[in-house]
Amino acid sequence: MTAVYSADWVLPIEGEPIADGAVAVERDRIAAVGTRDELGEGERFDGAVILPGLVNAHSHLEYAVYAGFGDGLPFDEWLAVHIQRKSRIGLEEMTTIARLGAAECLASGITSVGDASFSGAAATACDELGLRAIVYVEVFGPGTGQIAERFETHRDRVAGSLSDRVRLGISPHTVYTASLELWAAAVGLGLPLMTHFAETEQESKWIRSGHGPLESVRPTSIRELAGHGLLVDRLVAAHCVHVDPGELELLAGHDVAVAHCPRSNALLGCGTAPLRELLEAGIRVGLGTDSPASTPSFDMFEELRTCVMAARARERRPDAISARTALELATLGSARALGLDAEIGSLAAGKRADLAVVSLAGSPHLPWEDPVGAVVFGGSPSRVLLTVVDGTERYRRGITEWPELTAEAHSARAELLRAVEASVPAARPPL
């Protein structure tokens, strides 16, 4: 059976916006994209646009209730707060929190995530909620022991129960928390890879000194990884705020993708990533929200706006990045970064039927002048009417609600707060 969705505009991404457009869906695939006259009205959404489902290139769903923890602290102290708190809850609570994160993504028009996962709970959550995902299980420390202790344990626990919509990868956490030996073992698995590169100035200092926050790990570097053949095109590097020209050249030369997270970088005081330079180098760049531990939400619309504003402020040019480029980064760009662009990221016949319907009714952007600009500068989770993944409606405004899930996740947050109160008080930022 074919379903047709139509709206004032369809934004294919690989092609010009289609006025009075429509998308035909047959089972889990897009059957056709065209005008309403060509495909029929089907279900009509007035004052709205249909766009590809947003692709969040870097998330941490298991931190969905961590908002505000350690705000204003220096990066290393902020990191310590989160390590302390998450050590005091178990897998059940982590899974509950990750379910809320997956639900919030779907309600925000996000249909796919590249998720860095501490416990592997995000894989279960995404599968249950219907969110497409590559879930990268994080590994840390010296030697290669965590391949068996963490990665294989979590993989064996969840892999057999996952649909083909959710894949597992591995994440050597950073160059200062995962040893060179662990990096080599992780790359050797042949799986999708994710890491955090050049997020803070402190990272550069740790690399230069050879001493980082984990005494058992000697910090490595992008250059050292390249020298050992460990920069590969399966790797997505989040942040890349403080890459120097030589490192940028290495990332481009080895086809390493970058997940740009401007809100997280700003709120943690890390700086502004050189987005224009990354794009001009030919690097595959996607857009990511990071987690509510460092940003308030999984709101990709806020990420889009911050992406545009930060790039223009850094370059001091209003044309440093356009709304159209930003929207491509959040859809096809993120899909390319994750290696999924053959299947998702744009609206085209044969691709997976992942789409979102966003209303601009009642906004200052109607009547329409530029539907792309209207979505980037006027969109919000509250304006998402419908989210479809693999042809299945996973969220519909006014109908899909998760009250029990939300209550359970908030209970887990309360447990995190109680755990801290019962132990050593967390450091607080200066007044």
C-alpha angles and dihedrals in degrees: 000000000000122000120199125202119190134183143161089278139012117204108202093177090211092065142018122301113273116225115221086006136175141196122210117208125196115187106309098341139076107250098187144345121207145100125323089247089057099043104024129249100272107163108358125212112192120204090016145105131221115218137164113280110273114255115216103206096192126026140145104209092178089068096055092125098040095094115145097008108144095353112179096017122128111267098258093048091045089052091050091054091056095044089052095049101044091049088067100060130065138229093274092057092043090053091049091052092047090053089057090049091052091048092050090051092052091048088053096055094260113140101171137033139188098213128192103211128196096193107017088247090122090068092058092043095050092048093050095046096042099246117147111235151166103209113201112202109218122234127189144179141037126325123007101284095113092065087073099025097051115005100042092040093054093040093053091047097054111016098084093054099049127104119228087260090075121056131183126232135164132247123204090203101226141323090266101045100041122057124232088251091054090048091053092049092048094049089047091063090073093226132130109284134209132180144157115253132186095344098148141021087241089065090059090050092049091051093049093048096041090229125103140167092285109064090199093059126069106211114245126195143225089258093051092048089051091049090056095047093251099127104091137165091250089068124101113194116201121215109356090185097148103035113142122219092266093051091046089054091051093050091050094044093052094041094240111169123226129217107209113211107179099168093052092046091051099045093047090049092240097134136243120305117234094249096165092051092048092053094044089052089060095247118156103246127188132177124247136180097211106206139309085253086078103015128038097244152345088267106144092184090062087046090053092052093045090049091056096042096046093049093048092046093049093048095035087224128115090213095052088109130359129219088247092055091047092052090049090053090054093050122018093014092056090044089054091048090054093043092245101110094111088064109028144011100077138047107252135135111272097024124113112282096247112145145143131211115214124190122213093180111140093015126120088248094076131121087051125251102154117006093195093053090045091057095044097045100028106032124106139161088260088062095052108111101176139009120194125189120186089348093303121115106238098171134022120175113247093015110053112069133155106200097153092046091049092049092049092049092049088050088055089052090052088053090053090053093046091049091056093046089053093052135037110328113253117252113263128215118251116267 
